[in-house]
Amino acid sequence: MAEITASMVKELREKTDAPMMECKKALTEAGGDMAKAEEILRVKLGSKASKAASRVAAEGVVGVFIAPDAKLGAIVEVNCETDFVAKNDDFLAFAKALAELVAKQNPADVAALSGLALNGATVEAARAALVGKIGENMTIRRFARREAQGKLVSYIHGGAKIGVLADVTGGDDALAKDIAMHIAASKPKALDASGVSADLLDTERRIAVEKAREAGKPEAMLEKIAEGTVQKYLKEVTLLGQVFVKAEDGKQTIEQLLKAKGAAVAAFQLYVVGEGLEKRSSDFAAEVASQAAAARGH
């Protein structure tokens, strides 16, 4: 059997970007034949990508792109399985490239985005190759594209776990940045009351009525109490109704701040990574032991 040297493993790794142990295994299986080892890796990496597809990807990053004139932009959420991979440079670059692609090509949905060209291949091919290289499932979850009425501003927080794309008219750059930062911190559900679903309001109203009833409030007052609760809720979940996080008096709302600055927010998009997804919970030690046993053929 041909001796598998460190230089051979290094050469194959540079050609394929595959993990070193995978390269060594492929070279051993190929009897030292570099071309055959590369072919084996391509098969194995593809297989790895398909196996990884069944695993939950609830970590990840938000990528944002804004054109130089601040009139066109996009935001995208790309998921992976672990926070460690979410910090990988290739993964981060992939997310940023997707955001730019969305802005410039305007795909209709994730399926359309996956079929677009990226670095000489399709987005889906690039995603599968990255899965094979890193060894974790990755998914493109969602994206939004915006052609601005005013100017676009972005804010990324917490290692790209929270991303904001906002369309602000009037005011200066500092105000626009403050608005985007506030959105990331306070996480409004909508710009104003018109953007809050009727179902959400009905739920809040029902809960308020039941609480008031249990507290022994008169039936004649229940509707008034419920309406007051709904109005309070709207102030908490709408951007314009929220108190500005940097308000010096602790009372100034975003609506009041914008009015004072002669500005407005036309729209915004807020993505929080993994929001609504079930995160994988696993015993790391048991997982390592399981992988070691699999490697021994048990």
Steps between C-alpha positions, in 0.01 A plus 500: 500500500630844404617719785267796562720795585405830664588685180255283304224575748584871484492498119161328490362736762611802297331357192173412666475705823387177670591429866846346547371172642266461203792562265714239675220241488441566131870467418522175694194363320647609165838343576672836471347587159433874524245518216308200632508643854357826371219308331431304820478827692255648255275199546538503879444873533185477295384216720584701809292787371195279452540338844534840664174617343298310759655690791347813649674823403387763749821697548642724229541861396323791338667644192425850370587682178437868419594654165740799508215746436302350793197460274507122460566230756421156632513296817528122524505238776720195448490223759744237619505251787753652741613843609859396425426468129304826508835671564674326207635750245377299200152475650489874570622578148228273357228689690631838383523379140139381514379837627669675208358246257148554634533877464633490146308204354168528688413127523138415579574255779770278655463243223563767236796633697647150522503476121687827441866505397761559769876480439469283191241260644148520636421619851378150582826347377695751709288418805547124455876544456515706819302233686748241378799710596381594849291191577183670622160549349437853371177647374393828345196582709366835381583832341352843430589757236434872518506788253514803726266797510766682703833335582575155630690440821599173664597386845653165591520393862624210711730327254248545218224330701274803459480698179301809402439665164308828529377756247525848655396827336630834627732550793873434501712184499528499878120495537464221244758290685328566833168384355654178368672439835173559686323244279767240579470570873122532535391258226173662389256274315380774264546864406160606633165355605398428142778242474394297805280204412138496614556152646769631735276785615205266552718275714616791716140618532374156609778462756430846642128425535563170680755655735264784586214258552709282731599813693131562564461806277142590401386359165417849380868598532655199328500640146647832612773318695573277200529798267744669737709183511505478120614862469779436750599189304515699175735752659728212599509319165485780241812696410329839504338431837813378677704724729834577335775296668721809526227741608652738756168546678412132481169592337562620142352257249648421161207681340579813702872473424438473126259793504754715685765416239272540197550133413296184448545125469347359184563135591735269683596133508624333816646148502593315818692181423312181578183682603221244502731207424552205732861494612683171527569387854764233529747348742836601350697229681255233385516632145881482497489147643247401236719637220807321643307173512385549142857560393601167658224331304280428804 
